[in-house]
């Protein structure tokens, strides 16, 4: 090579030198013997070895490398300096300009990165998790602590990927991961290895292709097709991989030894003396039943060995049968104890989940009972079934959160609360159709009559697609939403692209078609419910935050979306400088009509189009003009013809609502002289029509609502328990939540109703005698009218004095009767312990 290149010296770089120690000792010695030639005085070449620091001790002790180590010049590659790390963290945020770190977070990141092994990959995953869970434009200490810091971010990401697999795929993935690591005899060290395609069965290869899209694995096409871990840091940071490595370490060590024996057997022409015998054969028969399932060639080698020692094989079989009988005798009692522990764990998680995922908490309570009928659910969630006809899942306002809050933040994370403005975009004008997303973040349309029925839009979604920002037309005929589209429906047996990844088949995508398996983008979707077809599917060319507000005009002619120039607004500067474009499409054809720049700055959170789409009402988040919080909320009337203009209606809004017919607008705002008041407008002419004053201190913090036609204003609030009460017998039966109502025509207060303490807010689908919706984070309780019974609101209030409490078995039966989608527990399945009940939660 020196002669061919005309160079004076040659430098040979050996990457991942630690993988030498996975070779047989003879191969190690042969390889290092070649390298030792560089120490000769006349040598015209040098060797650069790249060695993980965890293998330095092994290199200094191993016979094959000890002489080489005596001549090498060790050089430690320095990590990035503090200033370089700080620039790597803050530089991209500064270029975006809409997101920043909480004070002190950058210092913690820099400090933790400098003490971590393989810091740069871990920093990448840490920042990805902080970005994914940012709130109001801030990367937060709370998220950083919850994810485990720099050392935990990659683990959290890998855990989420693992949680997204179904049980069958997890089992196959476990068998795959076993083949991607090679245990070393020195301590608990391991190295990654490339598993050849011919070493894997069809199921393993299919999962390998799937995980390659998550960037945890990498597919190789040369010199032979195969798959390997994307980075060595996964060996330390991926909890599931470490568990697999530890659990199956003995099997994999045995399997690698077996493969070396098989190579010797093949090299010597299948000599019978190279077959297994004695203890080696007993080990082989034992491992043949292991979850790793040796490949057919390995099984054949073991079978040939068994045929030489039939009697020994028979004795081994007897031993295995005896061991199996003993295991069966002890399994039942051990299994019962483990089930009890799992049920108690889920009962505790059920209570913790209530603050941010009520529906998932109810599912967890049912699974706890199915695991152990003796489990105690305290406090029992009987509020969810009393006076409620159906409980629907609604994850439109709930992020995927852990079931345990950060202990340094006792309140934990809270979902964004729903108010009347959110409610009115998800319910049709007649109150008979409601749209939500389930725990898998897929759209569901619910028809509300004398019962509640579902129309699922699962056929529009691949296994990794999700929806947000959903809205339903006033007619109830159309639903619009933003869909995150990824590598949704891929054939693992079809054609592959140049990288060996499954090709995209456009015919398998009902909405927007990704360009490649690695693409994750967003798509605006409009769906005609009656015709069961997609009328509009527009690629938005952004991976998140493409649309901040979405609306369909009441005449079903136009769909409009507010597209911010930045994906999120967080700081005061962001709010002042945030620009927005309003884009409209023809609802029937999907053809784009207008693309207008709104000539003012602010973050548009809600949009309600007027008939025809030439006017609208908006709710915006703006920079605060008073001391206090950074932002304020403003309601404005907007004209969208020519150059768009806006006219403010109310500022410093605490809560707002719009009637289901979008004709009446109400907002809780500061009152002159202090306190709060509710102001009501006619949306058509922007005229103020009423004011509700004289609110009590507790009503002044309530959530505003309107009935379907805007004739009644509502305030949901909470009557807190008197902390001076020391005897539980003195606690009033109806303490807790209240719903106050005012008749707008007269301005008089009508009634104050009570509802079950487990629900947060109450809304009406008609007037005060019509159906009621009760909301608690991810759960919506529906109370329907019943013939010859009191109106829904009265009937629900009457349940507050129900006695006695339900027995656990009866409560679970009632939960199964009201939960609309009990088996879909995608949001909490990762928190279910392994010894929990695995069957249906509510078997028919």
PEVENRA-V131648 format. One record per pair of residues at least 4 apart in sequence whose ideal C-beta (glycine too) atoms are under 8 Angstrom apart, sorted by the first residue. I is the first residue (numbers start at 0). GAP is how many residues later the second one is. Records with the same first field share a line. If there is no record, write none. Layout:
I = GAP, GAP
This chain:
0 = 4, 9
1 = 4, 5, 6, 7, 8, 42, 43
4 = 5
7 = 36
8 = 35, 36, 37
9 = 34, 35, 36
10 = 34, 35, 36, 37
11 = 33, 34, 35, 36
12 = 34, 35, 37
13 = 21, 33, 34, 35, 36
14 = 35
15 = 34, 36, 175, 216
16 = 32, 33, 34, 38, 42
17 = 33, 34, 36, 37, 40, 41, 173
18 = 4, 172
19 = 8, 11, 12, 44, 45
20 = 7, 34, 37, 38, 41, 163, 165, 170
21 = 160, 162, 169, 171, 234
22 = 4, 5, 8
23 = 4, 236
24 = 4, 38, 39
25 = 4
26 = 4
27 = 4, 34, 36, 37
28 = 4, 34, 35
29 = 4
30 = 4, 33
31 = 4, 32, 33, 35, 36
32 = 4
34 = 12, 33
35 = 31, 32, 35
36 = 6
37 = 5, 7, 8, 9
38 = 4, 32
48 = 23
50 = 4, 5, 8
51 = 180
52 = 64
53 = 63, 135
54 = 4, 134
55 = 4
56 = 4
57 = 4, 126, 128, 131
58 = 6, 10
59 = 5, 6, 9
60 = 5
61 = 4
63 = 4
64 = 4
65 = 4
66 = 4
67 = 4
78 = 34, 35, 40
79 = 4, 5, 8, 33, 39, 40
80 = 4
81 = 4, 28, 32
82 = 4
83 = 4
84 = 4, 24, 25, 28, 29, 38
85 = 4, 20, 24
86 = 4
87 = 35
88 = 4, 12, 17, 20, 21, 34, 38
89 = 4, 11, 16
90 = 4
91 = 4
92 = 4, 6, 7, 8, 46
95 = 470
96 = 469, 476, 477, 480
97 = 39, 468, 469, 470, 471, 472, 473, 476, 480
98 = 32, 35, 38, 39, 40, 469, 471
99 = 37, 38, 39, 470, 471
100 = 4, 5, 8, 29, 37, 38
101 = 36, 37, 38, 39
103 = 4, 37
104 = 4, 34, 35, 36, 39
105 = 4
106 = 4
107 = 4, 33, 36, 41
108 = 4, 14, 17, 35, 41
109 = 4
110 = 4
111 = 4, 37, 38, 39
112 = 6, 9, 10, 37
113 = 5
115 = 6, 34, 35
116 = 116, 119
117 = 4, 113, 114, 115, 118, 119
118 = 4, 31
119 = 4
120 = 4, 33, 110, 112
121 = 4, 28, 29, 31, 32, 111, 115
122 = 4, 27
123 = 4
124 = 4, 28, 29, 31, 32, 112
125 = 4, 18, 21, 23, 24, 27, 28
126 = 4, 12, 26
127 = 4, 25, 29
128 = 4, 14, 18, 24, 27, 28
129 = 4, 9, 10, 13, 14, 17, 23
130 = 8
132 = 7, 10, 14, 266
133 = 4, 5, 6, 9, 434, 436
134 = 5
135 = 434
136 = 431, 432, 433, 434, 437
137 = 432
138 = 4, 5
139 = 4
140 = 4
141 = 4, 264, 267, 271
142 = 4
143 = 5
144 = 4, 261, 263
145 = 256, 260
146 = 5, 6, 9
147 = 4, 5, 7, 8
148 = 4
150 = 4, 86
151 = 4
152 = 4
153 = 4, 79, 80, 83, 84
154 = 4, 82, 83, 84
155 = 4
156 = 4
157 = 4, 58, 76, 79, 80, 81, 82, 83
158 = 4, 80, 81, 671
159 = 4, 670
160 = 4, 50, 53, 55
161 = 8, 11, 78, 668
162 = 666, 667
163 = 299, 300
164 = 4, 5, 8, 42
165 = 4
166 = 4, 671
167 = 4
168 = 4, 38, 41
169 = 4
170 = 4, 120
171 = 4, 31, 32, 34, 35
172 = 4, 34, 38
173 = 4, 70, 117
174 = 4, 28, 29, 116, 117, 118
175 = 4, 19, 24, 28, 31, 32, 35, 51
176 = 4, 63, 64, 67, 68
177 = 66, 70, 73, 74, 113, 114
178 = 14, 16, 20, 21, 25, 113
179 = 12, 13, 14, 15, 37, 47, 48, 49
180 = 9, 10, 11, 12, 48, 54, 60, 63, 64, 71
181 = 8, 9, 10, 11, 70, 74
182 = 5, 6, 7, 62, 66, 69, 70, 73
183 = 5, 6, 7
184 = 68
187 = 58, 61
189 = 45, 55, 59
190 = 41, 44
191 = 36, 37, 40, 42, 43
192 = 35
193 = 26, 32, 33, 34
194 = 4, 5, 13, 31, 32, 33
195 = 4, 28, 29, 30
196 = 8, 27, 28, 29, 30
197 = 26
198 = 27, 96
199 = 4, 5, 8, 27
200 = 4, 94
201 = 4, 291
202 = 4
203 = 4
204 = 4, 22, 287
205 = 4, 286, 287
206 = 4
207 = 4, 9, 11, 19
208 = 4, 10, 281, 283, 292, 293
209 = 4, 280, 282
210 = 5, 6
211 = 4, 5, 6, 7, 15, 289
212 = 273, 274, 288, 304, 305
214 = 15
215 = 13, 14, 18, 22
216 = 10, 11, 12, 13
217 = 9, 10, 11, 12
218 = 6, 7, 8, 280, 281, 282
219 = 4, 5, 6, 7, 8, 280
220 = 4, 278, 279
224 = 275
228 = 5, 6, 12
229 = 4
232 = 4
233 = 4, 7
234 = 6, 7, 10
235 = 6
237 = 4
238 = 4
239 = 4
240 = 4
241 = 4
242 = 4
243 = 4
244 = 4, 7
247 = 4, 42, 43, 44
248 = 4
249 = 4
250 = 4, 36, 39, 40, 41
251 = 4, 40
252 = 4
253 = 4, 29, 30, 33
254 = 4, 32, 37, 39, 43
255 = 4
256 = 4
257 = 4, 26, 36, 40, 43, 44
258 = 4, 39
259 = 4
260 = 4, 13, 15, 19, 40
261 = 4, 35, 36, 39
262 = 4
263 = 4, 10
264 = 5, 6, 9, 10, 36
265 = 4
267 = 6
269 = 4
271 = 36
274 = 26, 29, 30, 33
275 = 4, 5, 8, 25, 26, 29
276 = 4, 28, 31, 32, 35
277 = 4, 34
278 = 4
279 = 4
280 = 4, 21, 24, 25, 28, 31, 32, 35
281 = 4, 30, 34
282 = 4
283 = 4, 18, 21
284 = 4, 17, 21, 28, 31, 35
285 = 4, 30, 34
286 = 5, 7
287 = 6, 11, 14
288 = 31
289 = 4
293 = 4, 5, 8
294 = 4
295 = 4
296 = 4
297 = 4
298 = 4
299 = 4
300 = 4
301 = 4
302 = 4
303 = 4
304 = 4
305 = 4, 7
308 = 4
309 = 4
310 = 4
311 = 4
312 = 4
313 = 4
314 = 4
315 = 4
316 = 4
317 = 4
318 = 4
319 = 4
320 = 4
321 = 4
322 = 4
323 = 4
324 = 4
325 = 4
326 = 4
329 = 4
330 = 4
331 = 4
332 = 4
333 = 4
334 = 4, 500
335 = 4
336 = 4
337 = 4, 497
338 = 4, 32, 33, 496, 497, 498
339 = 4, 32, 34, 35
340 = 4, 492, 494
341 = 4, 26, 29, 30, 491, 492, 493, 494
342 = 4, 25, 26, 28, 29, 31, 32, 493
343 = 4, 24, 28, 31
344 = 4, 488
345 = 4, 18, 19, 21, 22, 25, 29, 486, 487, 490
346 = 4, 17, 18, 21, 28, 29, 30, 31
347 = 4
348 = 4, 12, 15, 54, 55, 479, 482
349 = 4, 11, 12, 14, 15, 18, 27, 31
350 = 10, 28
351 = 9, 51, 52, 53, 60
352 = 4, 5, 7, 8, 11, 50, 475, 478
353 = 4, 7, 27, 404, 422, 423
354 = 50, 56, 57, 58, 59, 422
355 = 42, 43, 45, 56, 57, 58, 59, 421, 422
356 = 4, 38, 41, 44, 46, 58, 420, 421, 470, 471
357 = 4, 26, 400, 418, 419, 420, 421
358 = 4, 32, 34, 35, 36, 80, 418, 419, 420, 460, 468
359 = 4, 79, 418, 465, 467, 468
360 = 4, 20, 467
361 = 4, 19, 22, 29, 417, 453, 457
362 = 4, 456, 459, 462, 465, 478
363 = 4, 39, 461, 464, 467, 468
364 = 4, 12, 16, 447, 450
365 = 4, 446, 449, 450, 453, 456, 475, 476
366 = 4, 458, 465, 469, 470, 474
367 = 4, 7, 9, 468
368 = 4, 6, 8, 439, 440, 443
369 = 442, 467, 469, 471
370 = 4, 464, 465, 466
372 = 435, 436
374 = 433
375 = 432
376 = 4, 431, 434
379 = 425, 426, 428, 431
380 = 4, 377, 430, 434
381 = 4, 423, 424, 429, 432
382 = 373, 374, 375, 376
383 = 4, 7, 372, 374, 395, 397, 431, 434
384 = 6, 421, 426, 429, 430, 432, 433
385 = 370, 410, 413, 416
386 = 369, 396, 408, 409, 410, 411, 412
387 = 386, 393, 394, 395, 408, 430
388 = 62, 63, 393, 394, 395, 429
389 = 61, 62, 391, 392, 394, 428, 430
390 = 388, 389, 390, 391, 424, 427, 428, 429
391 = 42, 44, 52, 54, 60, 387, 388, 389, 390, 428, 429
392 = 43, 45, 46, 51, 385, 386, 387, 427, 428, 431
393 = 4, 32, 42, 43, 381, 384, 385, 386
394 = 41, 42, 43, 44, 46, 383, 432
395 = 26, 30, 40, 41, 72, 74
396 = 18, 19, 20, 21, 25, 380, 381
397 = 17, 379, 380, 429
398 = 14, 16
399 = 427
400 = 12
401 = 429
402 = 425, 428
403 = 8
404 = 4, 5, 6, 7, 8
405 = 6
408 = 4
414 = 362, 363
416 = 286, 343, 344
417 = 4, 5, 285, 342, 343, 357
418 = 4, 236, 237, 238, 284, 285, 286, 342
419 = 4, 235, 236, 237, 238, 246, 283, 284, 285, 286, 294, 343
420 = 4, 185, 198, 235, 236, 237
421 = 4, 184
422 = 4, 234, 282, 340, 350, 352
423 = 184, 233, 234, 235, 236, 238, 282
424 = 45, 46, 47, 126, 181, 183
425 = 8, 9, 10, 44, 45, 46
426 = 4, 6, 7, 8, 45, 233, 338, 346
427 = 4, 5, 6, 44, 45, 46, 47, 48, 232
428 = 45, 46, 47, 125, 231, 232, 233, 279
429 = 46, 230, 278
430 = 17, 229, 277, 334, 335, 339, 340
431 = 15, 16, 17, 44, 333
432 = 12, 13, 14, 15, 39, 43, 96
433 = 11, 12, 14, 38, 339, 346
434 = 8, 9, 10, 11, 35, 36, 37, 44
435 = 7, 8, 10, 34, 344
436 = 4, 5, 6, 7, 29, 30, 31, 33, 44
437 = 4, 6, 18, 383, 386, 388
438 = 339, 382, 385, 386, 387, 388, 389
439 = 21, 26, 384, 386, 387
440 = 25, 26, 27, 385
441 = 14, 15, 16, 18, 19, 23, 24, 25
442 = 13, 14, 17, 18, 24, 27, 36, 38, 84
443 = 10, 11, 12, 13, 377
444 = 9, 10, 11, 12, 27, 34, 84
445 = 6, 7, 8, 9, 374
446 = 5, 6, 7, 8
447 = 4, 317, 323, 334, 336
448 = 4
449 = 334, 335
450 = 333
451 = 330, 332, 368
453 = 366, 367
454 = 74
456 = 4, 22, 70
458 = 51
459 = 5, 23, 50, 51, 65, 67, 74
460 = 4, 5, 6, 22, 27
461 = 23, 24, 25, 26, 27, 47
462 = 25, 26
463 = 22, 23, 24
464 = 18, 19, 20, 21, 23
465 = 17, 18
466 = 14, 15, 16, 17, 58
467 = 13, 14, 16
468 = 12, 13, 78, 79, 80, 81
469 = 9, 10, 11, 80
470 = 8, 9, 10, 79, 80, 81
471 = 4, 6, 7, 8, 80
472 = 4, 5, 6, 7, 79, 81, 83
473 = 78, 80, 82, 186, 187, 188
474 = 79, 81
475 = 53
476 = 51, 52, 53, 79
477 = 48, 49, 50, 51, 57, 74, 78, 81, 109
478 = 47, 48, 50
479 = 44, 45, 46, 47, 56, 70, 72, 79
480 = 44, 69
481 = 40, 41, 42, 43, 58, 64, 65, 68
482 = 28, 29, 39, 40, 41, 42
483 = 36, 37, 38, 39, 59, 60
484 = 24, 26, 27, 29, 35, 36, 37, 38
485 = 28, 33, 34
486 = 15, 17, 27, 29, 30, 31, 32
487 = 20, 21, 26
488 = 16, 19, 20
489 = 12, 14, 15, 18, 27
490 = 11, 12, 14, 17
491 = 10
493 = 8, 9, 11
494 = 7, 8
495 = 4, 5, 6, 7
496 = 4, 5, 6, 19, 20
500 = 15, 16, 17
501 = 15
502 = 14
503 = 5, 9, 10, 11, 12, 13
504 = 4
505 = 7
508 = 4, 5
509 = 24
510 = 12, 14, 23, 26
511 = 9, 11, 13, 25, 26, 27
513 = 5, 6, 7
514 = 4
519 = 23
520 = 18, 19, 20, 21, 22
521 = 17, 18, 19, 20, 21, 22, 24, 25
522 = 14, 15, 16, 17
523 = 12, 13, 14, 16, 22, 23, 26, 35, 37, 61
524 = 9, 11, 12
525 = 8, 9, 10, 11, 26, 33, 59, 61, 64
526 = 6, 7, 8
527 = 4, 5, 6, 7
534 = 52, 53, 54, 55
535 = 23, 49, 51, 54
536 = 53
537 = 47, 52, 54
539 = 6, 7, 23
540 = 5
541 = 4, 25
543 = 23
544 = 19, 21, 22, 23
545 = 17, 21
546 = 14, 15, 16
547 = 14, 15, 16, 32, 55, 56, 57
548 = 12, 13, 55, 56, 57, 58, 69
549 = 9, 10, 11, 12, 57
550 = 8, 9, 10, 56, 57, 58, 65
551 = 4, 6, 7, 8, 35, 57
552 = 4, 5, 6, 7, 56, 57, 58, 59, 60
553 = 55, 56, 57, 107, 108
554 = 56, 57
555 = 31
556 = 29, 30, 31, 55, 56
557 = 26, 27, 28, 29, 35, 51, 54, 55
558 = 25, 26, 28
559 = 22, 23, 24, 25, 47, 49, 53, 56
560 = 21, 22, 23
561 = 18, 19, 20, 36, 42, 45, 56
562 = 17, 18, 19, 20
563 = 4, 5, 14, 15, 16, 39, 40
564 = 13, 14, 15, 16
565 = 8, 12, 13
567 = 6
568 = 5, 6, 9, 34, 52
569 = 4
570 = 4, 59
571 = 4, 51, 52, 58, 59
572 = 4
573 = 4, 29
574 = 26, 27, 28, 46, 47, 48, 55, 56
575 = 25, 46, 47
576 = 24
577 = 23, 24, 25
578 = 18, 19, 22
579 = 17, 18, 22, 23, 24
580 = 14, 15, 16, 17
581 = 12, 13, 14, 16, 58, 62
582 = 9, 11, 12, 13
583 = 8, 9, 10, 11, 29
584 = 5, 6, 7, 8
585 = 4, 5, 6, 7
593 = 46
595 = 44, 48
596 = 47
597 = 6, 40, 46, 48
598 = 44, 45
599 = 46
601 = 18, 19, 20, 32
602 = 17, 18, 19
603 = 14, 15, 16
604 = 14, 15, 16, 28
605 = 12, 13
606 = 9, 10, 11, 12
607 = 8, 9, 10, 50, 54, 75
608 = 4, 6, 7
609 = 4, 5, 6, 7, 52, 73, 74
612 = 27
613 = 25, 26, 27
614 = 22, 23, 24, 25
615 = 21, 22, 24
616 = 18, 19, 20, 21, 32, 41, 48, 66
617 = 17, 18, 20, 28
618 = 14, 15, 16, 34, 37
619 = 13, 14, 15, 16
620 = 10, 11, 12
621 = 9, 10, 11, 12
622 = 7, 8, 9
623 = 4, 5, 6, 7, 8
624 = 7
625 = 6, 26
631 = 19, 20, 21
632 = 19, 20, 21, 23
633 = 14, 16, 17, 18, 19
634 = 13, 14, 15, 16, 18, 21, 30, 32
635 = 10, 11, 12, 13
636 = 9, 10, 12, 49
637 = 6, 7, 8, 9
638 = 5, 6, 7
639 = 4
646 = 39
648 = 16, 18, 32, 37
649 = 6, 17, 19, 29
650 = 18
651 = 17, 18
652 = 14, 15, 16
653 = 13, 14, 15, 22, 47
654 = 12, 13, 47, 48, 49
655 = 9, 10, 11, 12, 48
656 = 8, 9, 10, 47, 48, 49, 56, 57
657 = 4, 6, 7, 8, 25, 48
658 = 4, 5, 6, 47, 48, 49, 50, 51
659 = 46, 48, 49, 105
660 = 47, 48, 49
661 = 21
662 = 19, 20, 21, 46, 47
663 = 16, 17, 18, 19, 25, 42, 45, 46
664 = 15, 16, 18
665 = 12, 13, 14, 15, 38, 40, 44, 47
666 = 11, 12, 37
667 = 8, 9, 10, 32, 34, 36, 47
668 = 7, 8, 9, 10
669 = 4, 5, 6, 7
670 = 4, 5, 6, 22
674 = 20, 25
675 = 19, 23, 24, 25
676 = 14, 15, 16, 18
677 = 13, 14, 17, 26, 35, 37, 64
678 = 9, 11, 12
679 = 8, 9, 10, 11, 12, 30, 33, 64
680 = 5, 6, 7, 8
681 = 4, 5, 7
688 = 55
689 = 23, 54, 57
690 = 56
691 = 21, 50, 55
694 = 4, 5, 7, 20
695 = 4
696 = 4
697 = 4, 19, 20, 21, 22, 40
698 = 16, 18, 41
700 = 16
701 = 13, 14, 15, 38
702 = 12, 13, 14, 57, 58
703 = 9, 10, 11
704 = 8, 9, 10, 11, 56, 57, 58, 59
705 = 4, 6, 7, 8
706 = 4, 5, 7, 57, 59, 60, 61, 63
707 = 56, 57, 58, 59, 62
708 = 58
709 = 34
710 = 32, 33, 34, 56
711 = 29, 30, 31, 32, 38, 52, 55, 56
712 = 28, 29, 31
713 = 25, 26, 27, 48, 49, 50
714 = 24, 25
715 = 21, 22, 23, 44, 45, 46
716 = 20, 21, 23
717 = 18, 19, 20
718 = 16, 17, 18, 19
720 = 4, 10, 14, 15
721 = 13
724 = 5, 6
725 = 4
730 = 4
732 = 67, 68
733 = 20, 63, 66, 67
734 = 22
735 = 18, 19, 20, 21, 64
736 = 17, 18, 19, 20, 22, 23, 25
737 = 14, 15, 16, 17
738 = 13, 14, 15, 16, 23, 54
739 = 9, 11, 12, 13
740 = 8, 9, 10, 11, 12, 27
741 = 5, 6, 7, 8
742 = 4, 5, 7
749 = 18
750 = 17
752 = 9, 40, 41, 44
753 = 43, 46
754 = 4, 7, 19, 38, 41, 42, 45
755 = 18, 40, 43, 44
757 = 18
758 = 15, 16, 17, 22
759 = 15, 16, 17
760 = 13, 14
761 = 10, 11, 12, 13, 31
762 = 9, 10, 12
763 = 4, 6, 7, 8, 9, 29
764 = 5, 6, 7, 8
765 = 4, 5
767 = 23, 25
768 = 16, 22, 23, 24
769 = 15, 21, 22
770 = 11, 12, 13, 14, 21
771 = 10, 11, 20, 21, 24
772 = 7, 8, 9, 10
773 = 6, 7, 8, 9, 22
774 = 4, 5, 6
775 = 5
777 = 49
780 = 37
782 = 9, 10, 12, 13
783 = 8
784 = 4, 6, 7
785 = 6, 9
788 = 6
789 = 4, 5, 8
790 = 4
791 = 4
792 = 4
793 = 4
794 = 4
797 = 4
805 = 4, 5, 8
806 = 4
807 = 4
808 = 4
809 = 4
810 = 4
811 = 4
812 = 4
813 = 4
814 = 4, 7, 27
815 = 6, 25, 26
818 = 23
821 = 19, 20
822 = 17, 18, 19
824 = 4, 7, 16
827 = 4
831 = 4
836 = 4
838 = 4
839 = 4
